[in-house]
Amino acid sequence: MRMSDEEKQSSPPHWARIVARGTRISAMSDVPPLDEGFFREAEVRMPRTRPEERAGSTRVSRDWFKRFEAQGRDFQARINAVLRMYMEGR
């Protein structure tokens, strides 16, 4: 299914890149909803290389921070990976 010109204009930037590459986009109606079982079985995949980092600070919700911290060592790297995926539009 190809996107109409109207859909392309109202889409977030990452969809525009996908369409520009000629990738076909399927309808999402056939994708089942993600339930708790999906997230229980999901794996976090960390990048193989570490990008250049800069020390800094930011404020985040306490529950959000505790959830990452409870996952063990390298929780800051996992937070960085999530932010990078968001930034890259995945």
SEKE-951238 format. One record per residue (C-alpha): residue number from 1; residue in three letters; x, y, z. Coordinates in steps of 0.2 Angstrom, whole numbers, padded with zeros to 4 digits. Each point is the difference from the previous one (the first is absolute). Layout:
REM residues N
rec k:NUM, r:ALA, X:X, Y:Y, Z:Z
...
//
This chain:
REM residues 90
rec k:1, r:MET, X:0000, Y:0000, Z:0000
rec k:2, r:ARG, X:0008, Y:0017, Z:-0005
rec k:3, r:MET, X:-0004, Y:0015, Z:0010
rec k:4, r:SER, X:-0010, Y:0014, Z:-0008
rec k:5, r:ASP, X:0008, Y:0017, Z:-0002
rec k:6, r:GLU, X:-0011, Y:0006, Z:0014
rec k:7, r:GLU, X:0006, Y:-0013, Z:0012
rec k:8, r:LYS, X:0018, Y:0004, Z:-0005
rec k:9, r:GLN, X:-0002, Y:0018, Z:0005
rec k:10, r:SER, X:-0009, Y:-0004, Z:0017
rec k:11, r:SER, X:0013, Y:-0013, Z:0004
rec k:12, r:PRO, X:0014, Y:0001, Z:0013
rec k:13, r:PRO, X:0017, Y:0002, Z:-0008
rec k:14, r:HIS, X:0005, Y:-0018, Z:0001
rec k:15, r:TRP, X:-0015, Y:-0006, Z:-0011
rec k:16, r:ALA, X:0006, Y:0013, Z:-0013
rec k:17, r:ARG, X:0017, Y:-0008, Z:0000
rec k:18, r:ILE, X:-0007, Y:-0018, Z:-0002
rec k:19, r:VAL, X:-0011, Y:0006, Z:-0014
rec k:20, r:ALA, X:0014, Y:0008, Z:-0009
rec k:21, r:ARG, X:0010, Y:-0016, Z:0000
rec k:22, r:GLY, X:-0015, Y:-0008, Z:-0009
rec k:23, r:THR, X:-0004, Y:-0012, Z:0015
rec k:24, r:ARG, X:-0018, Y:-0006, Z:-0001
rec k:25, r:ILE, X:-0010, Y:0003, Z:0016
rec k:26, r:SER, X:-0012, Y:-0013, Z:0005
rec k:27, r:ALA, X:-0017, Y:0004, Z:0009
rec k:28, r:MET, X:0002, Y:-0001, Z:0019
rec k:29, r:SER, X:-0017, Y:-0008, Z:0002
rec k:30, r:ASP, X:0007, Y:-0017, Z:-0001
rec k:31, r:VAL, X:0013, Y:0002, Z:0014
rec k:32, r:PRO, X:-0007, Y:-0007, Z:0016
rec k:33, r:PRO, X:0001, Y:0012, Z:0015
rec k:34, r:LEU, X:0015, Y:-0002, Z:0012
rec k:35, r:ASP, X:-0005, Y:-0008, Z:0016
rec k:36, r:GLU, X:0010, Y:-0003, Z:0016
rec k:37, r:GLY, X:0006, Y:-0017, Z:-0007
rec k:38, r:PHE, X:0009, Y:0009, Z:-0014
rec k:39, r:PHE, X:0009, Y:0011, Z:0012
rec k:40, r:ARG, X:0005, Y:-0014, Z:0012
rec k:41, r:GLU, X:0008, Y:-0009, Z:-0015
rec k:42, r:ALA, X:0008, Y:0015, Z:-0008
rec k:43, r:GLU, X:0019, Y:0002, Z:0000
rec k:44, r:VAL, X:0009, Y:0016, Z:0002
rec k:45, r:ARG, X:0013, Y:0001, Z:-0014
rec k:46, r:MET, X:0014, Y:0012, Z:0004
rec k:47, r:PRO, X:0011, Y:0008, Z:-0014
rec k:48, r:ARG, X:0016, Y:-0009, Z:-0003
rec k:49, r:THR, X:0010, Y:0016, Z:0000
rec k:50, r:ARG, X:-0001, Y:0015, Z:0012
rec k:51, r:PRO, X:-0002, Y:0017, Z:-0008
rec k:52, r:GLU, X:0009, Y:0014, Z:0007
rec k:53, r:GLU, X:-0007, Y:0006, Z:0016
rec k:54, r:ARG, X:-0002, Y:0016, Z:0010
rec k:55, r:ALA, X:-0003, Y:0000, Z:0018
rec k:56, r:GLY, X:-0015, Y:0010, Z:0005
rec k:57, r:SER, X:-0016, Y:-0001, Z:0010
rec k:58, r:THR, X:-0018, Y:0000, Z:-0003
rec k:59, r:ARG, X:-0016, Y:-0002, Z:0010
rec k:60, r:VAL, X:-0011, Y:-0015, Z:-0002
rec k:61, r:SER, X:-0015, Y:-0007, Z:0009
rec k:62, r:ARG, X:0005, Y:-0010, Z:0016
rec k:63, r:ASP, X:-0009, Y:-0016, Z:-0006
rec k:64, r:TRP, X:0007, Y:0001, Z:-0017
rec k:65, r:PHE, X:0018, Y:0001, Z:0008
rec k:66, r:LYS, X:-0003, Y:-0014, Z:0012
rec k:67, r:ARG, X:-0006, Y:-0011, Z:-0013
rec k:68, r:PHE, X:0016, Y:0001, Z:-0010
rec k:69, r:GLU, X:0011, Y:0000, Z:0016
rec k:70, r:ALA, X:-0009, Y:-0016, Z:0005
rec k:71, r:GLN, X:0006, Y:-0009, Z:-0016
rec k:72, r:GLY, X:0018, Y:0000, Z:0007
rec k:73, r:ARG, X:0017, Y:0006, Z:-0005
rec k:74, r:ASP, X:0001, Y:0011, Z:-0016
rec k:75, r:PHE, X:-0017, Y:0007, Z:0003
rec k:76, r:GLN, X:0006, Y:0017, Z:-0007
rec k:77, r:ALA, X:0006, Y:-0008, Z:-0016
rec k:78, r:ARG, X:-0018, Y:-0008, Z:-0002
rec k:79, r:ILE, X:-0008, Y:0017, Z:0003
rec k:80, r:ASN, X:0012, Y:0007, Z:-0013
rec k:81, r:ALA, X:-0005, Y:-0014, Z:-0012
rec k:82, r:VAL, X:-0018, Y:0004, Z:0002
rec k:83, r:LEU, X:0003, Y:0019, Z:-0003
rec k:84, r:ARG, X:0010, Y:-0004, Z:-0015
rec k:85, r:MET, X:-0014, Y:-0011, Z:-0008
rec k:86, r:TYR, X:-0012, Y:0014, Z:0004
rec k:87, r:MET, X:0011, Y:0013, Z:-0008
rec k:88, r:GLU, X:0003, Y:-0011, Z:-0016
rec k:89, r:GLY, X:-0019, Y:-0003, Z:-0002
rec k:90, r:ARG, X:0000, Y:-0019, Z:0003
//
